[in-house]
Amino acid sequence: MFTVEQSIVINRPIEQVFAYVTNPNNITKWRPDVLAINGAGGSVVAGDKFDELVKFMGRKTFTMQVVEYQPNQREVIQAVSGPGVKPTQTFQFESRDGGTQLSITAHVRTYGLFRLIEPMMPAMFSKTWSQYLINLKHILEN
């Protein structure tokens, strides 16, 4: 298991940032390796599930479940099925001078053959999540 943490300040009110980030249908807009989202509504509650079709060493489908949802504060999403890599993603939202600090913590468990490449994964995931946050900032501020 490994953990990646990233943070960014987005110059938009917390309500806007939270609404955008927690809508699964927006994921493909800021995470280019997510090719499609299936089974998601526009808003979520704890317990909801949706599928992410991800381009990661081929095409893979992960079923994600919202395990915690605190409006304008926090959302936790956990992979409940999928091949070899099971992330738990925690999104924390804090008001900062009219903007929003968005922090992501990804705890990632690996299984099977993915355990062999796990030593290389933290740097890869860190770089990837950093770019995701830059994408979000660009989308939400423009």
C-alpha positions in Angstrom: 0.0 0.0 0.0 1.1 3.6 -0.7 -0.3 7.0 -0.2 -0.2 10.1 -2.4 -1.2 13.6 -1.2 -1.7 16.7 -3.4 -3.3 20.1 -2.8 -4.2 23.2 -4.8 -6.1 26.5 -4.3 -8.8 27.1 -6.9 -10.1 30.7 -7.1 -13.8 29.8 -6.9 -16.2 29.5 -4.0 -16.2 26.2 -2.2 -19.8 25.4 -3.2 -18.8 25.5 -6.9 -15.6 23.5 -6.5 -17.4 20.8 -4.4 -20.3 20.5 -6.8 -18.0 20.1 -9.8 -15.6 17.6 -8.2 -18.2 15.4 -6.6 -20.3 15.0 -9.8 -19.0 11.8 -11.3 -20.1 12.9 -14.7 -17.4 15.6 -14.7 -14.5 13.1 -14.0 -13.7 12.5 -17.7 -13.2 16.3 -18.1 -10.4 16.6 -15.6 -9.0 13.1 -15.5 -8.1 12.3 -19.2 -7.3 8.7 -18.4 -10.9 8.1 -17.4 -12.5 7.3 -20.7 -16.1 6.9 -19.5 -18.3 6.9 -16.4 -21.3 4.6 -16.2 -24.1 4.3 -13.7 -23.7 7.8 -12.1 -26.3 10.4 -11.6 -25.5 14.1 -11.4 -25.3 14.2 -7.6 -24.3 11.5 -5.2 -24.9 10.4 -1.6 -22.9 7.9 0.5 -23.5 4.4 -0.7 -23.8 5.3 -4.4 -21.7 3.3 -6.9 -20.5 4.1 -10.4 -18.1 2.5 -12.9 -15.0 4.2 -14.2 -13.5 2.9 -17.5 -9.9 3.8 -17.1 -6.9 3.7 -19.5 -4.3 2.2 -17.2 -2.1 -0.5 -18.7 -4.9 -1.2 -21.1 -8.6 -0.6 -20.5 -9.9 -1.5 -17.1 -13.2 -0.9 -15.3 -13.3 0.0 -11.6 -16.5 0.1 -9.6 -16.3 3.1 -7.2 -18.4 3.6 -4.2 -19.0 6.9 -2.3 -18.3 6.0 1.3 -18.4 9.4 2.8 -20.2 12.6 1.7 -20.2 15.8 3.7 -21.4 18.7 1.5 -18.8 21.4 0.9 -16.3 19.6 3.2 -15.3 16.1 2.2 -16.0 13.2 -0.1 -14.4 9.7 0.1 -14.6 7.3 -2.9 -13.3 3.8 -2.7 -12.7 1.2 -5.4 -14.8 -1.8 -4.5 -14.0 -3.9 -7.6 -11.4 -3.8 -10.4 -8.2 -5.4 -11.3 -5.1 -5.2 -9.1 -5.2 -1.6 -7.9 -7.8 -0.4 -5.3 -7.6 3.3 -4.5 -9.5 5.1 -1.8 -9.6 8.8 -2.7 -10.4 11.4 -0.1 -11.2 14.9 -1.3 -11.0 17.7 1.4 -12.4 21.2 0.7 -11.5 24.3 2.7 -12.4 28.0 2.1 -9.3 30.1 1.4 -9.6 33.9 0.9 -12.7 33.6 -1.4 -11.3 30.5 -3.1 -11.1 26.8 -2.2 -8.2 24.7 -1.1 -8.8 21.2 -2.5 -6.6 18.4 -1.0 -6.6 14.9 -2.3 -5.3 11.9 -0.4 -5.2 8.6 -2.4 -4.5 5.4 -0.4 -3.7 2.7 -2.9 -3.6 -1.0 -2.3 -2.1 -3.3 -4.9 -2.8 -7.0 -5.5 -1.5 -9.7 -7.7 1.0 -8.7 -10.4 0.5 -5.0 -9.6 2.4 -5.6 -6.3 5.6 -6.2 -8.5 5.4 -2.6 -9.9 4.2 -1.0 -6.7 7.6 0.6 -5.9 7.3 2.7 -9.1 3.6 3.7 -8.6 3.9 6.4 -5.9 5.9 8.7 -8.2 3.6 8.0 -11.1 0.4 8.6 -9.1 1.8 11.7 -7.5 2.6 13.2 -10.9 -0.8 12.2 -12.3 -2.8 13.6 -9.4 -0.8 16.9 -9.6 -1.8 17.2 -13.2 -5.5 16.4 -12.4 -5.5 19.3 -9.9 -4.0 21.6 -12.4 -6.7 20.5 -14.9 -9.4 21.2 -12.3 -8.0 24.7 -11.6 -7.9 25.5 -15.3 -11.5 24.3 -15.9 -13.0 26.0 -12.9 -11.2 29.3 -13.2 -11.8 29.8 -16.9 
